Amino acid sequence: MQQLGPLPHLSPEKMGAKTRTMTKSPELEKARRSRLGDLYLRHADGAVRLAYLLTGDRALADDLVQDAFVYLAGRLSHLWKPDSFDAYLRRTVVNLANMHFRRRKVERAYLENKVREPGPGRRDPDVAMLQTLRAALLRLPHRQRAAVVLRYYLDLPDVETADILRCRRGTVRSLVSRGMETLRAELRGEEDGPDGG
């Protein structure tokens, strides 16, 4: 356990008078929790929406955002620019979603090798355009989906999207272009209906 020296803004009485080192200050812990609580109230809803659009699963989106806040909670004191917390949070949510999809891909490959049975069929949405668009978005590969969501839902420029996805701007443009082309083709195909008209 790391030993911390006395802090100038705390009196010896608050620190326990007999010791010059401490492991945890209740005042510091309270201030850290308050700051994290404020950040959570300001940024959680937007982060959940982002995670939901990336994953298509509300429960998973909530879990990813909680994990992102837990991850960032330990790094609040190292945050160089407190006003850029939103960018750190977005990057963390996207990274956690990517990790989830990589892990899920490995799990699926393992199960397919073990069982050799096809998974349950996917239900085609038979409802409003919004649900049709959501379903088409979820069928995109996760990197294309992330690029489309960051570019069009969050309206981030290519530079920020590239920074979050950790790729080049040209790659972002390519991912967005291919994703939008796939979405257009799928939506045109669903408008035509199964009999072609």
C-alpha positions in Angstrom: 0.0 0.0 0.0 1.4 3.4 -0.9 2.1 5.8 1.9 1.2 9.4 1.4 2.8 12.3 3.2 0.6 15.0 4.9 -1.3 17.3 2.7 -1.0 21.1 3.3 -4.8 21.8 3.3 -5.5 19.2 6.0 -4.7 19.8 9.7 -2.9 17.1 11.7 -6.2 16.6 13.8 -8.1 15.6 10.6 -5.3 13.3 9.6 -5.1 11.4 12.9 -2.6 13.7 14.8 -0.2 10.8 15.8 0.9 9.8 12.3 2.7 11.7 9.6 1.7 9.2 6.9 -1.8 8.1 5.8 -3.3 5.6 3.5 -6.6 7.3 2.8 -8.1 10.6 3.8 -11.9 10.7 4.2 -11.9 14.3 2.8 -10.0 13.3 -0.3 -12.2 10.3 -0.8 -15.3 12.4 -0.4 -14.0 15.0 -2.9 -13.1 12.3 -5.4 -16.5 10.7 -5.1 -18.2 14.1 -5.5 -16.2 14.9 -8.6 -16.9 11.5 -10.1 -20.6 11.8 -9.3 -20.7 15.2 -11.0 -19.0 13.8 -14.1 -21.3 10.8 -14.1 -24.4 13.0 -14.0 -23.1 15.2 -16.8 -21.8 12.5 -19.2 -23.4 9.1 -18.4 -26.5 9.6 -20.6 -24.6 10.5 -23.7 -22.1 7.7 -23.1 -25.0 5.2 -22.7 -26.5 6.4 -26.0 -23.1 6.0 -27.7 -22.6 2.5 -26.3 -26.1 1.5 -27.3 -25.6 2.6 -30.8 -22.3 0.7 -30.9 -23.7 -2.5 -29.4 -27.5 -2.5 -29.9 -28.0 -3.8 -26.4 -29.2 -1.5 -23.6 -28.0 -3.7 -20.8 -24.6 -4.1 -22.4 -24.4 -0.3 -23.1 -25.1 0.3 -19.4 -22.4 -2.2 -18.4 -19.8 -0.7 -20.8 -20.5 2.8 -19.4 -20.2 1.6 -15.8 -16.9 -0.1 -16.7 -15.7 3.0 -18.4 -16.4 5.1 -15.3 -14.7 2.6 -13.0 -11.7 2.6 -15.3 -11.6 6.4 -15.4 -12.3 6.9 -11.7 -8.7 5.8 -10.9 -7.3 8.2 -13.4 -9.2 11.4 -12.5 -6.2 12.8 -10.6 -4.1 12.2 -13.7 -6.5 13.9 -16.1 -4.5 16.7 -17.7 -7.4 18.6 -19.1 -10.5 18.2 -16.9 -12.7 19.7 -19.7 -11.7 16.9 -22.0 -13.2 14.2 -19.8 -16.0 13.6 -22.4 -13.4 12.7 -25.1 -11.6 10.3 -22.7 -15.0 8.8 -21.8 -15.9 8.4 -25.5 -12.6 6.7 -26.3 -12.9 4.4 -23.3 -16.5 3.4 -24.3 -15.4 2.7 -27.9 -12.4 0.7 -26.7 -14.5 -1.3 -24.3 -17.1 -2.0 -27.1 -14.3 -3.1 -29.4 -12.9 -5.4 -26.6 -16.4 -6.8 -26.1 -16.8 -7.6 -29.9 -13.3 -9.2 -30.1 -14.1 -11.3 -27.0 -17.5 -12.3 -28.4 -15.9 -13.2 -31.8 -13.4 -15.6 -30.0 -16.2 -17.1 -28.0 -18.3 -17.7 -31.0 -15.5 -19.3 -32.9 -14.9 -21.6 -29.9 -18.5 -22.6 -29.7 -18.8 -23.2 -33.4 -15.8 -25.5 -33.3 -17.2 -27.3 -30.3 -20.8 -27.6 -31.3 -20.9 -27.2 -35.1 -24.5 -26.1 -34.9 -25.8 -22.9 -36.4 -26.9 -20.3 -33.8 -30.5 -19.2 -33.5 -31.9 -17.4 -36.6 -32.0 -13.7 -36.6 -35.4 -12.0 -36.6 -35.9 -9.4 -39.3 -37.6 -6.4 -37.8 -41.0 -5.8 -39.2 -41.7 -2.4 -37.8 -41.0 1.3 -38.4 -38.1 2.8 -40.3 -36.2 3.7 -37.2 -36.1 0.0 -36.1 -35.2 -1.0 -39.7 -32.3 1.5 -39.7 -31.2 0.3 -36.2 -31.2 -3.4 -37.4 -29.2 -2.4 -40.5 -26.7 -0.5 -38.4 -26.2 -3.5 -36.1 -25.4 -5.7 -39.1 -22.4 -3.6 -40.0 -19.0 -4.7 -38.8 -18.2 -3.1 -35.5 -15.5 -0.8 -36.8 -17.8 0.5 -39.6 -20.6 0.9 -37.1 -18.3 2.8 -34.7 -17.1 5.1 -37.5 -20.7 5.8 -38.8 -22.0 6.4 -35.2 -19.2 8.7 -34.3 -19.3 10.6 -37.6 -23.1 11.0 -38.0 -24.7 10.5 -34.6 -22.1 12.4 -32.6 -21.3 14.7 -35.6 -17.6 14.4 -34.8 -15.1 15.5 -37.5 -12.9 12.9 -39.2 -9.9 13.9 -37.1 -11.7 13.2 -33.7 -13.2 10.0 -35.1 -9.8 8.8 -36.2 -8.4 9.7 -32.8 -11.0 7.7 -31.0 -10.8 4.7 -33.3 -6.9 5.0 -33.4 -6.6 5.0 -37.1 -5.9 7.5 -39.9 -8.5 10.0 -41.3 -8.5 8.1 -44.6 -9.4 4.9 -42.8 -12.3 6.7 -41.1 -13.5 8.0 -44.5 -13.3 4.5 -46.0 -15.1 2.9 -43.0 -17.8 5.5 -43.1 -18.2 5.3 -46.9 -18.4 1.5 -46.9 -20.8 1.5 -43.9 -23.1 4.0 -45.5 -23.0 2.2 -48.8 -24.0 -1.0 -47.0 -26.8 0.7 -45.1 -28.2 2.3 -48.3 -28.2 -1.0 -50.1 -29.9 -2.8 -47.2 -32.5 -0.1 -46.8 -33.2 -0.1 -50.6 -33.5 -3.9 -50.5 -36.1 -3.7 -47.6 -38.1 -1.0 -49.3 -38.4 -3.1 -52.4 -39.8 -6.0 -50.3 -39.3 -9.7 -50.8 -41.0 -9.8 -54.2 -38.9 -6.9 -55.6 -41.5 -4.2 -55.7 
